[in-house]
Amino acid sequence: MEKEYLLFDLDGTLTDPKEGITKSVQYALRAFGIQVEDLDELCCFIGPPLKGSFMEYFGFSEEDARKAIDIYREYFSSRGLYENKAYEGVKEVLQSLLNAGKKLYVASSKPEVFVKKILNYFGLDSCFEFMGGADLEEIRVQKADVIRYVLEQNKITDLNKVVMIGDRKHDILGAKEIGIASVGVLYGYGSRQELEDAGADVIAETIFDLQNLL
């Protein structure tokens, strides 16, 4: 897959955010009297926009979902942000892609302010031309909107040279909506079935498979 512009999802693609995200969700749910002790049950929140997840998985109204997001961010901004780890080999893979002349970008449904802090924390920020994410007002939050924003901010118009890389169906469906190629990765939080059903052009099992593919 010879593409010049590589757009990466963050959660489940560059870093494993399980502890921080699930504990932040757990913290928010407690404010509504909901106790979830097994953090594995909250992994469904990794990847998709938060509002939709609170509404889908716990039946929140839109108003309560917005309140839950504010409470979630109380924990995430101070602790959950750093309860995270970069996938093994990710920095070496990104550097090899840079050495091959690729231009790297981030397109995440996580608020952009957190995207930048996380990548800076892991020393990965220098690998990227641009680190794009959602806005805090939850207006630019769907993956297609974030991809479009990244492309517009960087004046990328030749969609044939662009690929979106991510671990969940939202990454693949967002890429399809924009009209760019997509790669699904299996080392994150989406299953092969999920990625295939969404229509991923190619699927990479490991981060090193991804390197060879790109």
N, C-alpha and C positions, 0 to 999 in steps of 0.2 A: 504494500500500500504506500505508494510514493506521494506523500502529501507534504506541502511546505509549512502549513499552519496547523499546529497541533493544539487542540483545546482539551484541557484535562478537567474532569470533575475533581473535587477535593476529597470529601468524605468517602472512604471505601475504595479510593483510587490512588491517591497520593499518601493519605494517612488513615490509620485505623482509629476512629473517634469513639468507639463503642462506650468506653467508661464514661467519658465526659457527657456525651449526648444522653445516654440512658439515665445517668444520675440527675441530669438537669430536668429530664421529663419526669422522673420519679419525684423530684422536689416540687415541680409544678402541680402534679396530680395530688400530692398531699394537701396542698392548699385548698383543693376541692373535696377533701375527705376521702380520696381514693388511694388505697395502699397497694402498691405493687412491689413485692420484695425481690422477685426474680428479675434481674435486669435483662436477662435474655428475652423476656417477654416484650421488652420495649425496643428491641433492635429494629422493629418495623419503622421506627422514627428516623432511622439513619438513611439519608438520601432525599426523600420527598420533602416538599415544603411543610413546615410545622402545622400551620393552620388546618390544612386538609387532613393531616394525620390525627390531630386531636378530635376533629369532627368525625372522621371515619372510624377510628378505633375505640373511642370512648363516648361517642354520641354528643359531643359538645355542640352548642349553638355557635354561630359565627362570633357572637359577642363574647361568649365564654372562652372560645378558642383564642381570641385576641388577648384576653386577660391572662390566659395560661402562657402565652408566648412571652408576655412581659415578666411573669414570674419565673419562667424558664431562664430568661436572660439574666435575672438576678444571680442565679447560681452559675450559669455558663460564663458570663463575662468575668467573673472573679476566680472561678475554680475549674469549671468544666472545660474551658478553653485549653487548659494545659494537661488535662487528663486524656491524653492523646499520644499516639506514637506514629512516627513515619515508618512506612513499610520498609522492610530490609531490602537494600539495593536500590531504593528509589532515587537517591541522589546521584548514584553512579549512572543509572539509566538516563536520567535527565541530562547529565553532563555529556554522555555519549551522543545523545540526540542533538544537543547544541553543537558538538564537535562535527556532526554530520551536516551542519548548516540549517537545521530545522529552527523554526521560530515557535516558542512555547507560550501558551496562555492558560489561564485558569478561568473556568466558567462554572461557578458553584451556586446552588440555591441557598447557601449560607450567606448571611449578611456580609457585605464586602469588607466592612471594618474588622470582622472576625477572621475572614479569609486571610487578610494581610497580616494580622497578628500571629496567626498560626504558622504561616509559611515563614515569617520572620523568626519565630521561635525555633523552628527546625533548621534554619539556615538555608531554606529552599527558595526564598524570595528572589535571589539574584539570578535564578534560572529562567525567570519569566519576563517576557516583554510587558505583560499586563496581567493583573490579578483581578478578575471581575467576579462580582457576586450580586446577591439581592440587595435591595434597599431596606432600611429598617421599618419603613412604612408598609411593607408587604405588598407593594404595587408591582415592582419588578422582582418576581419570585419564581414564576414558572420557568422551567429550563429553557424553553424556546425564547422567552423574553431575555434571559440572561445571555444566551448565545448571540442573539441579535445585537444586544448592547455591546458585547465584546467586539463583535465584527465592526460595528459602526464606530466605536471609539478608536479602533485601530485602522480604520479605512480599508478593511479587507473586503473586496468586492468579487473576487474570483472564487466562487464557492466550490469549484472543482478541485481547488488546492487545499481545502479545509477538511479536517476530521475531528469529530468529538469522541473522546474516550471516557467511559464511565462504567460503573458497576451495577446501575439500576435501570429499569425500563424507562424512567423519566429522562435519562440522558439520551437514550436511543430515540424515543418518541420526539424529544425536543429537536434532535438533529434532523429527523425526518421532516418535521414541520418547517424547518428552515431550508431544507434541501441540501444538506451536506452528508458526507459519509459518516459512519459510526463504527466504533470498536467497543465491544463489551468485554469486561474483564471479570474473571471468575474468582479472584482472590479477595474480592470485597464482599458485599452483602446481598447481591442478586444471584439467583440461580441461573444455570444454563437455560432452563425452560423459560424463565422470565425474559431473558435477553433474546432468545430465539423468537419467542412469541411477539416481542416488541419489534423484531425485524433488524437486529444488529447485522451489519454487513459482514463482520468478522468477529470471532470470539477468541480471546487470548486467555490461557489458563493461568499463567504466571506473569510476573512483571518482566521477566527476562524473555518470555515469549512475545510480550508486547514490544520490547526493544527490538527484537529480530523482525517483527512485523512492520514496524515503522521505519 
